Amino acid sequence: MHQFFTSKSNRLWTIMAGFFVANALVAEFMGVKLFSLEKTLGYHPVDWSLLGQGGLSFTLTAGVLLWPVVFVMTDLMNEYFGPRGVRMISYLTAGLIAYGFLMLYFAMGLEPADWWRTAHIKPSLSPEAADALRAQVGDYNTAYSVVFGQSLWIIIGSLFAFLISQVVDVAIFHRIKARTGEGKLWLRSTGSTLVSQFLDSFVVVFIALYIGQQLPFVMVLAISIMNYLYKGLVALVMTPVIYWVHNAIDRYLGPELAEEMKRVAQGDKK
């Protein structure tokens, strides 16, 4: 046991896996909030027309703040621990996300304390301000259920999209590395992310909106394209971050151990 915690490769796996799971879980729960990217940046919504659908803008889930970190961690774990390592942590994460939503479902069914429904008001507020806030928020238990009670189709779509994109990312990453060798980290990392997030963008929206809410297919397709434009841009912007973290990991492991782990990871085809 002592050797496990002192091994650099084991410590690296523990840190990366923990960071991966934490970011994916928090991103899922944050994702219940939709926000306007343009308004957040201080601009008016773009109001684009695409495939005959007007009024399209960059309306995204708050989870996009953390999903880029998951993309980076996926490629770095792929680099040092191979396909089996990424698949194992991906399946574990998907199971924990499902477990988290199940626990939230039970939590929403708990009978709330009467005083809790309206008591969560800052004591520093004036009575008038407190009453106004209570009127705006309403019943805290109802608000809790509205925030965390996501549609079943959104949950299903999110889990399927996550697993599909992870499996595809692993395959493309190693296919590119087999052809280009150790160099061109930007190509295998950004390239695999661009393809996997293309699938992620369309799968989650198709399941959640087309199957779940039965929106017109053309509208769902237009929304998916808008989401992918954002994710594709973020994938490109995150490329320097991948190099920075990659170099930091190499320095931590040392040249010999880093090269050995990459060699073993690249030979892991299972």
C-alpha positions in Angstrom: 0.0 0.0 0.0 2.8 2.4 0.9 4.4 1.7 -2.6 1.2 2.6 -4.3 1.1 6.1 -2.8 4.8 6.7 -3.4 4.8 5.6 -7.1 4.7 8.7 -9.3 2.6 6.9 -11.9 0.0 5.8 -9.3 -0.2 9.3 -7.8 -0.6 10.8 -11.3 -3.4 8.4 -12.0 -5.2 9.2 -8.7 -4.9 13.0 -9.2 -6.0 12.9 -12.9 -8.9 10.4 -12.3 -10.2 12.4 -9.3 -10.0 15.6 -11.2 -11.7 14.0 -14.2 -14.6 12.6 -12.1 -15.1 15.7 -10.1 -15.2 18.0 -13.2 -17.7 15.7 -15.0 -20.0 15.4 -12.0 -20.0 19.1 -11.3 -20.5 19.9 -15.0 -23.6 17.7 -15.1 -25.2 19.3 -12.1 -24.2 22.8 -13.3 -25.7 22.1 -16.7 -29.3 22.6 -15.5 -28.7 26.4 -16.0 -28.8 27.8 -19.5 -27.1 31.0 -20.2 -26.5 33.4 -23.1 -22.8 33.5 -24.1 -23.2 36.8 -25.9 -24.9 38.6 -23.0 -22.4 37.2 -20.6 -19.6 38.8 -22.6 -21.5 42.1 -22.9 -22.9 41.7 -26.5 -26.3 41.3 -28.0 -27.3 37.8 -29.1 -26.1 37.0 -32.7 -29.6 36.2 -34.0 -28.4 33.9 -36.8 -30.5 32.0 -39.3 -29.5 28.4 -40.1 -31.3 25.7 -42.1 -34.3 28.0 -42.2 -34.4 28.4 -38.4 -34.1 32.0 -37.3 -33.3 33.6 -33.9 -30.4 31.2 -33.2 -27.8 32.3 -30.7 -25.2 30.8 -28.4 -27.5 29.5 -25.6 -25.4 27.1 -23.7 -25.5 25.1 -20.5 -23.4 26.2 -17.6 -21.6 22.9 -17.8 -19.5 24.2 -20.7 -17.3 26.0 -18.1 -16.0 22.6 -17.0 -16.4 20.2 -20.0 -13.2 21.7 -21.7 -11.3 20.5 -18.6 -12.7 17.0 -19.1 -11.6 17.1 -22.8 -8.1 18.0 -21.8 -8.0 15.3 -19.0 -9.3 12.7 -21.5 -6.4 13.3 -23.9 -3.8 13.5 -21.2 -5.0 10.2 -19.6 -5.0 8.7 -23.1 -1.4 9.8 -23.6 -0.1 8.2 -20.4 -2.5 5.4 -19.5 -3.9 4.3 -22.8 -7.4 3.3 -24.0 -8.1 1.0 -21.1 -7.4 3.7 -18.6 -9.7 6.2 -20.3 -12.5 3.7 -20.8 -12.3 2.6 -17.2 -12.6 6.1 -15.8 -15.3 7.0 -18.4 -17.5 4.1 -17.4 -16.9 4.8 -13.8 -17.8 8.5 -14.3 -21.0 7.6 -16.2 -22.0 5.3 -13.4 -21.3 7.9 -10.8 -23.3 10.5 -12.8 -26.3 8.1 -12.9 -25.8 7.4 -9.2 -25.8 11.2 -8.5 -29.0 11.8 -10.4 -30.6 8.8 -8.6 -29.7 10.3 -5.2 -31.1 13.7 -6.3 -34.3 11.9 -7.2 -34.6 10.5 -3.7 -33.6 13.8 -2.2 -36.4 15.6 -4.1 -38.9 13.1 -2.6 -38.0 13.9 1.0 -40.6 15.8 2.9 -39.1 19.2 3.6 -39.2 20.9 7.0 -41.8 23.6 7.1 -39.5 26.4 8.3 -36.9 25.5 5.5 -39.4 26.4 2.7 -39.1 30.1 3.2 -36.4 30.6 5.9 -33.3 30.9 3.6 -33.3 34.7 3.4 -30.2 36.8 4.4 -30.8 38.3 7.8 -29.2 41.5 6.7 -32.1 42.2 4.3 -34.8 44.6 5.3 -38.3 43.0 5.9 -39.5 44.5 2.7 -36.6 43.1 0.7 -36.9 39.7 2.4 -40.6 39.6 1.5 -39.9 40.6 -2.1 -37.3 37.8 -2.4 -39.6 35.3 -0.9 -42.3 36.3 -3.5 -39.8 35.9 -6.3 -38.3 32.6 -5.2 -41.5 31.1 -3.8 -41.3 27.7 -2.1 -37.7 26.6 -1.7 -38.7 23.0 -2.0 -40.3 23.7 -5.3 -37.3 25.7 -6.5 -35.0 22.8 -5.4 -37.0 20.3 -7.5 -37.2 22.6 -10.5 -33.4 23.2 -10.5 -32.3 19.6 -10.0 -35.3 17.7 -11.5 -34.0 17.5 -15.0 -35.9 15.8 -17.7 -35.2 12.0 -18.0 -34.4 12.5 -21.7 -31.8 15.1 -20.9 -30.1 12.7 -18.4 -30.2 9.8 -20.8 -29.0 12.0 -23.7 -26.1 13.4 -21.6 -24.9 10.0 -20.5 -25.1 8.4 -23.9 -23.3 11.4 -25.5 -20.6 11.3 -22.8 -19.9 7.6 -23.3 -20.0 7.8 -27.1 -17.7 10.8 -27.3 -15.2 9.3 -24.9 -15.0 6.0 -26.8 -14.6 7.8 -30.2 -12.0 10.2 -28.7 -9.9 7.3 -27.5 -9.9 5.5 -30.9 -9.1 8.6 -33.0 -6.4 9.8 -30.6 -4.5 6.5 -30.9 -5.1 6.2 -34.6 -3.5 9.6 -35.2 -0.6 8.9 -32.8 0.1 5.5 -34.6 0.5 7.4 -37.8 2.3 10.5 -36.6 4.4 9.2 -33.7 5.3 11.1 -30.6 5.2 14.5 -32.3 2.1 16.5 -33.2 0.4 16.4 -29.9 -1.9 19.2 -31.1 -3.1 17.1 -34.0 -4.1 14.0 -32.0 -5.5 15.9 -29.1 -7.4 18.7 -30.9 -8.4 16.4 -33.8 -9.9 13.7 -31.5 -11.7 16.3 -29.5 -13.2 18.0 -32.5 -14.6 14.7 -33.8 -15.8 13.4 -30.4 -17.5 16.7 -29.5 -19.2 16.8 -32.9 -20.9 13.6 -31.9 -21.5 14.8 -28.3 -23.2 18.0 -29.5 -25.6 16.1 -31.8 -26.3 13.1 -29.7 -27.3 14.9 -26.5 -29.5 17.5 -28.3 -31.1 14.8 -30.6 -32.1 12.6 -27.6 -33.1 15.5 -25.3 -35.0 17.7 -27.8 -35.9 15.5 -30.7 -36.9 12.3 -28.9 -37.7 13.9 -25.5 -39.5 17.1 -26.5 -40.3 16.1 -30.2 -39.0 19.4 -31.6 -38.7 19.6 -35.4 -35.6 17.8 -36.7 -34.3 20.8 -38.6 -34.5 23.0 -35.4 -32.7 20.3 -33.4 -30.0 20.2 -36.1 -29.6 23.9 -36.1 -29.3 24.0 -32.3 -26.7 21.2 -32.5 -24.6 23.1 -35.0 -24.6 26.2 -32.8 -23.5 24.2 -29.8 -20.7 22.5 -31.8 -19.4 25.9 -33.1 -18.7 26.9 -29.5 -17.2 23.5 -28.5 -15.0 23.4 -31.6 -13.7 26.9 -30.8 -13.0 26.0 -27.2 -11.1 22.8 -28.4 -8.8 25.0 -30.5 -8.3 27.5 -27.7 -7.4 24.8 -25.2 -4.6 23.4 -27.4 -1.9 25.4 -25.7 -3.2 24.3 -22.3 -2.7 20.7 -23.3 0.9 21.4 -24.2 1.5 23.2 -20.9 0.0 20.4 -18.7 1.7 17.7 -20.8 5.1 19.3 -20.3 4.4 19.7 -16.5 3.6 16.0 -16.3 6.7 15.0 -18.2 8.8 17.1 -15.7 7.1 15.4 -12.8 7.5 11.9 -14.0 11.0 12.4 -15.4 12.1 11.6 -19.0 12.5 7.8 -18.5 9.2 7.1 -16.7 7.3 9.4 -19.0 8.6 7.8 -22.2 7.9 4.3 -20.8 4.3 5.1 -19.8 3.7 6.6 -23.3 5.1 3.6 -25.0 3.0 1.2 -22.9 -0.1 3.4 -23.4 0.4 3.4 -27.2 0.8 -0.4 -27.3 -2.4 -0.8 -25.3 -5.0 -1.7 -28.0 -7.5 -3.4 -25.8 
